[in-house]
Amino acid sequence: MYSLRTSALALACCTLPAAGYAAVDLECSTARVLVGFPPGGGTDFQARVVVDAINEISEDIHLQVVNLSGQSGNRAAREVIDAEPDGCTLFFHHAALLSSYLTGRAETSWDAFAPVSMVSFEPAIYAASRNDNFSSLSEMVEYASANPGEITAAVSVGSDSHFFALQLQDLLGVELNLVGYNGEAERVTAMLSNVIQFAQVTEQTASQYLGNELVPLTYAYDERSESLPNVPTAREAGYDFVAGTTRGFLMPEGTPSEVVEHYAQLIEQSMQSESVREAFDRSGTIVDYRGPAEYTAWWQETAKAWEELAIKLGIFQPRD
């Protein structure tokens, strides 16, 4: 179990020796890190924090974040799948790779990539626009039960936010009107303008609005957030629900193992930097580093669990 703010790896950063890297031959001096969402959201923010830290320590390669938004990250995913496995293209993404495949929005899943490193877990916050109908999770459930489909909820269709919304809807026993938006920044904007009434957000993107323009209803984690101590967990409200966005780096399938390991070592050292830990802490993100083998195991375990859940919810529609 990792603490709410940082992992054991990060806490031990000051005692670890500097990593040594085996030399690798790359065909580029600058590698792209594709992000499938517009600037301003949680994925873009974390990618830039980690990439900046990597560029501080890397001597043989410079990384550049490239935003290629559209289709809940699937446009960027296809770009990475089609890229040469030469170490010049990376992908910073989350479990939308899996949810998009399970729901039939994408033809490929996580195993079309080479997992490099997981870096974080960001617990979900569920918030509402300012409204006269509910101001807590229990009040929302009561209103939604009496008014099926009247609460409009924003999701990124096919992404993990969509998957989690369906799971939460099933758990709460309510019917929500789910509307698609491309990324969290758009979801927050729609909620601020009261176009939608309910959405999954994160501290990094929405903290300045929570308690003011937006009403935080619940924090989907084992314990309360230190920076949002007045927001109850879902379990405190009587619902066994823990959800959040796990992010990490992937590369095109077939990338040589020594190249994957080279980047994994760079990422591991960058995650120990004070700048990364402070930035993640401010955004309510848990540092959770896992190397190629552990990250691959995480994908395998998550894929099995999510497939079972997708079948249960009646949304299992893979294209193959």
C-alpha positions in Angstrom: 0.0 0.0 0.0 1.3 3.4 -0.9 0.6 6.4 1.2 -1.7 9.1 0.1 1.0 11.4 -1.0 4.0 9.4 -2.1 5.4 5.9 -2.4 8.1 4.2 -0.5 10.3 4.6 -3.5 10.0 8.4 -3.4 10.5 8.5 0.4 13.8 6.6 -0.1 15.0 8.9 -2.8 17.8 10.5 -0.8 19.5 7.3 0.1 19.5 5.7 -3.3 22.6 5.9 -5.5 22.4 7.4 -8.9 21.3 4.9 -11.5 23.7 3.7 -14.1 22.5 3.3 -17.6 23.6 1.0 -20.3 24.3 2.8 -23.6 21.7 2.4 -26.3 21.8 3.5 -29.9 18.9 5.6 -30.9 18.1 7.0 -34.3 17.0 10.3 -32.9 18.3 12.9 -30.4 14.7 14.1 -29.6 11.9 11.6 -28.8 8.2 12.4 -28.9 6.0 11.7 -25.9 2.5 11.6 -27.2 -0.4 12.7 -25.0 -3.8 12.0 -26.3 -5.6 14.9 -24.6 -5.4 18.7 -24.9 -3.1 20.8 -22.7 -4.5 21.6 -19.2 -5.7 18.3 -18.1 -4.2 15.8 -15.6 -2.5 13.6 -18.2 -0.8 16.6 -19.9 0.2 18.0 -16.6 1.8 14.8 -15.3 3.5 14.1 -18.6 5.2 17.5 -18.6 6.3 17.2 -15.0 8.0 13.9 -15.5 9.4 14.7 -18.9 11.0 17.9 -17.5 12.6 15.8 -14.8 13.9 13.3 -17.3 15.4 16.0 -19.5 17.3 17.2 -16.4 19.1 13.9 -16.0 19.2 12.5 -19.6 22.5 12.9 -21.5 21.6 11.0 -24.7 18.0 11.8 -25.5 15.7 14.8 -25.1 12.0 14.2 -24.7 9.3 16.5 -26.1 5.6 16.3 -25.2 3.3 16.3 -28.2 -0.5 16.7 -27.7 -2.5 14.8 -30.2 -6.0 14.9 -28.8 -9.2 13.2 -30.1 -11.3 10.1 -29.6 -10.5 9.9 -25.8 -6.8 9.3 -26.5 -7.3 6.7 -29.2 -6.0 9.0 -32.0 -2.7 9.3 -30.2 -2.7 5.6 -29.4 -3.0 4.7 -33.1 -0.1 7.1 -33.9 2.1 5.2 -31.4 1.0 1.8 -32.7 2.0 2.8 -36.2 5.3 4.4 -35.2 8.6 2.6 -35.7 9.8 0.7 -32.5 13.1 2.6 -32.6 13.0 4.4 -29.2 11.9 7.7 -30.7 8.2 7.5 -29.7 6.7 7.1 -26.3 3.0 7.3 -25.1 1.9 8.8 -21.8 -1.6 7.4 -21.1 -3.8 5.6 -18.7 -6.3 2.7 -18.5 -8.4 4.2 -21.3 -6.4 1.9 -23.5 -8.3 -1.0 -21.8 -11.7 0.5 -21.4 -11.8 1.7 -25.0 -11.0 -1.8 -26.2 -13.6 -3.5 -23.9 -16.3 -1.1 -25.0 -15.6 -1.5 -28.7 -14.3 2.0 -29.2 -10.8 0.9 -30.2 -9.6 -2.2 -32.0 -6.5 -2.7 -29.8 -5.8 -2.9 -26.1 -2.8 -2.4 -23.8 -1.0 -5.4 -25.3 -0.5 -3.6 -28.6 2.2 -1.6 -26.7 5.4 -2.3 -24.7 4.8 -1.2 -21.1 7.7 0.9 -19.8 6.8 2.3 -16.4 3.8 3.2 -14.3 4.3 6.5 -12.5 1.1 7.5 -10.6 -2.3 6.8 -9.2 -4.7 9.8 -9.0 -7.8 9.1 -6.9 -11.1 10.3 -8.5 -13.1 13.1 -7.1 -16.8 13.2 -8.0 -18.2 16.7 -8.1 -21.3 18.5 -9.0 -22.2 21.9 -10.4 -23.9 24.3 -8.1 -27.5 23.2 -8.2 -30.7 23.3 -6.1 -31.3 19.5 -6.2 -28.3 18.0 -4.3 -25.1 18.9 -2.5 -23.9 15.4 -1.2 -23.6 11.9 -2.7 -26.6 10.7 -0.7 -28.7 13.6 -1.9 -27.6 12.9 -5.4 -28.6 9.3 -5.1 -32.0 10.3 -3.7 -32.6 12.8 -6.5 -31.4 10.5 -9.3 -33.6 7.7 -7.9 -36.7 9.9 -8.1 -35.7 11.5 -11.4 -34.0 8.8 -13.6 -31.9 10.2 -16.4 -32.3 13.9 -15.4 -28.8 14.3 -14.0 -26.4 14.9 -16.9 -22.9 13.4 -16.2 -19.8 14.1 -18.3 -17.4 11.3 -19.3 -14.7 10.8 -21.9 -16.5 8.2 -24.0 -14.5 4.9 -23.9 -12.1 6.2 -21.4 -11.7 5.1 -17.8 -13.9 8.0 -16.6 -16.7 6.4 -18.7 -16.0 3.0 -17.3 -15.9 4.3 -13.7 -19.2 6.2 -14.3 -20.9 3.1 -15.4 -19.5 1.2 -12.5 -20.6 3.9 -10.0 -24.0 4.2 -11.6 -24.5 0.5 -11.2 -23.3 0.6 -7.6 -25.5 3.5 -6.7 -28.5 2.0 -8.4 -29.3 5.1 -10.4 -29.6 6.1 -14.1 -27.5 9.1 -15.2 -27.5 10.8 -18.6 -23.9 10.3 -19.7 -22.5 12.8 -22.2 -19.1 12.6 -23.9 -16.3 15.2 -23.6 -12.7 15.0 -24.7 -10.7 15.0 -21.5 -11.1 16.3 -18.0 -10.5 20.0 -18.8 -13.5 20.0 -21.0 -15.6 18.2 -18.4 -14.7 20.8 -15.8 -15.6 23.7 -18.2 -18.9 22.1 -19.0 -19.7 21.6 -15.3 -18.7 25.2 -14.4 -21.2 26.5 -17.0 -23.8 24.1 -15.7 -24.2 22.4 -19.0 -23.7 19.1 -17.1 -24.3 18.5 -13.4 -21.9 15.7 -12.4 -18.4 14.5 -13.3 -15.2 12.8 -12.3 -12.5 15.4 -11.7 -9.0 15.6 -10.0 -7.4 17.9 -7.6 -4.9 19.1 -10.2 -7.6 20.3 -12.6 -10.5 21.3 -10.3 -9.1 22.1 -6.9 -9.5 25.9 -7.4 -13.2 25.4 -8.0 -14.0 22.8 -5.4 -16.1 24.3 -2.6 -16.8 27.4 -4.7 -18.2 26.9 -8.2 -18.1 23.1 -7.9 -19.5 21.0 -5.0 -17.2 18.0 -4.1 -19.4 15.0 -3.4 -17.0 12.2 -2.7 -13.4 11.1 -2.8 -13.0 7.6 -4.3 -10.2 6.3 -2.2 -9.5 4.4 1.0 -8.9 7.5 3.1 -9.6 11.2 2.8 -7.4 13.6 0.8 -5.1 15.6 3.0 -5.8 18.7 0.9 -9.5 18.1 0.9 -10.1 16.9 4.4 -13.8 17.8 4.4 -14.7 15.6 1.4 -15.9 12.2 2.6 -14.8 9.0 0.9 -17.3 6.9 -1.0 -17.0 4.2 1.7 -17.9 6.7 4.4 -21.1 7.3 2.4 -21.8 3.6 2.5 -20.5 2.6 -1.0 -17.5 0.3 -1.5 -16.0 2.3 -4.4 -12.3 3.1 -5.0 -11.4 4.5 -8.4 -8.8 6.6 -10.0 -6.5 7.2 -13.0 -3.3 5.2 -13.2 -0.8 6.7 -15.7 2.4 5.6 -17.2 4.6 5.3 -20.2 4.3 2.9 -23.1 6.2 2.4 -26.4 5.4 0.7 -29.7 5.2 -3.1 -29.6 8.5 -4.6 -30.6 10.7 -1.9 -29.1 13.9 -3.6 -28.1 14.0 -4.6 -24.4 17.2 -2.7 -23.8 15.6 0.5 -25.1 12.5 -0.1 -22.8 14.8 -0.7 -19.9 16.9 2.4 -20.6 13.8 4.6 -20.5 12.5 2.8 -17.4 15.7 3.6 -15.6 15.4 7.3 -16.6 11.8 7.4 -15.5 12.6 5.7 -12.2 15.3 8.2 -11.3 13.1 11.2 -12.4 10.3 10.0 -10.1 12.7 10.4 -7.2 13.3 14.1 -7.9 12.0 16.7 -5.5 10.3 18.6 -8.3 8.2 15.7 -9.3 7.2 14.7 -5.8 6.2 18.3 -4.9 4.2 18.7 -8.1 2.4 15.4 -7.7 1.8 16.2 -4.0 0.2 19.6 -4.9 -2.1 17.9 -7.4 -3.3 15.1 -5.1 -1.4 12.4 -7.0 0.2 9.3 -5.5 3.7 8.5 -6.8 3.5 4.8 -7.8 6.5 3.7 -9.8 6.6 0.2 -11.4 9.1 -1.0 -13.9 8.4 -2.9 -17.2 7.7 -6.3 -15.6 5.5 -4.9 -12.7 3.6 -2.6 -15.1 2.9 -5.5 -17.5 1.6 -7.5 -14.6 -0.6 -4.6 -13.6 -2.1 -4.4 -17.1 -2.7 -8.2 -17.1 -4.5 -8.2 -13.7 -6.5 -5.1 -14.5 -7.6 -6.4 -17.9 -8.9 -9.6 -16.3 -10.8 -7.7 -13.6 -12.2 -5.1 -16.0 -13.3 -7.7 -18.5 -15.3 -9.4 -15.9 -16.9 -6.1 -14.8 -17.6 -5.1 -18.4 -19.5 -8.4 -19.0 -21.4 -7.8 -15.7 -22.4 -4.3 -16.8 -23.4 -5.4 -20.3 -20.8 -3.2 -22.1 -18.4 -5.9 -23.2 -18.2 -5.3 -27.0 -14.6 -6.0 -28.3 -14.3 -5.8 -32.0 -12.4 -9.0 -32.5 
